[in-house]
Each structure stands twice: as C-alpha cells, then as structure tokens.
Amino acid sequence: MISKTSKVGIIGAGNVGADVANALVLLGRCVRVVLFDRTLSKAEGQAWDIEDSIPLLK
C-alpha cells in the first residue's frame, strides 16, 4: 500500500516543475503541493491550471 505524503514543495514552476506538480495531483500521491518560483505570477498561474483539473478526477 502506498501512503500519501502530506506536503511536497517544488522549486521552479516552469515546464518540468509544473508537470511534476500535475502528476502528483493526478496520481493523488500527496495532500498538498506547493510551487515556488522566482516569479510569483508564474507559480500562481500553474497552480490555478492544476486546480482547474481537480474536479475532473472525481
């Protein structure tokens, strides 16, 4: 049985960071994913895109 990690932090919200965050959410491997980026608006935009896909998982 695979247990969930409570929080994962990803440094860099570029293509790789956003894809890793998206994969963690889609696989349901953690309770919270935190994106850090030098540009706040980039991290927020990626987080909003991932958040928009969550209702499709249920």
N, C-alpha and C positions, 0 to 999 in steps of 0.2 A: 504494500500500500504506500502511495506517495503522499507525504504530508505537505500542507501548504506552508510556505514561508510567510511571515506576517507582513514584511515590508522589503521592497527591493528598490534601491536607488540606482539610476542610470545617469552617468555623466556624459552629456552630449546628446542633443535632440536632433541630430542630423539623420541621414537615411538609415544608418546602422542602428543608432540608439532608438529611433522611433520604431524600427522593425522588431527589435528585441523587446521593447515595451509592449508592442502589439501582440507579439507571440505569447508573452507571459500572460496577458489578459485573455487571449483566446483559449489558451490551454488551462486557464484557471489555476495557475501554479502559486499565486500569492494573493494576499488580501489587498495590498496597496502597492502601486507602482509610482515612484517619484522620479520625474525627469528634471535634470539640472542642465542648464545651458547658459552660455555667456549672454545670449540674447533672450531675455525673459519672454518676449512675444513669440519666439520660435518654439520654446518649450510649451507655452500655453496652447498654441495652435495645434501642436502634435497631440497634446493631452486631450483637447476638445475633439479632435478627429477620432481618437481611440475611444473616448467616452461615447461618441455617437454610435459606435458599433456595438456597444454592450447590449442594448435591447434586442439585437438580432440573435444573440446567443441563447436567449431564454425561450 
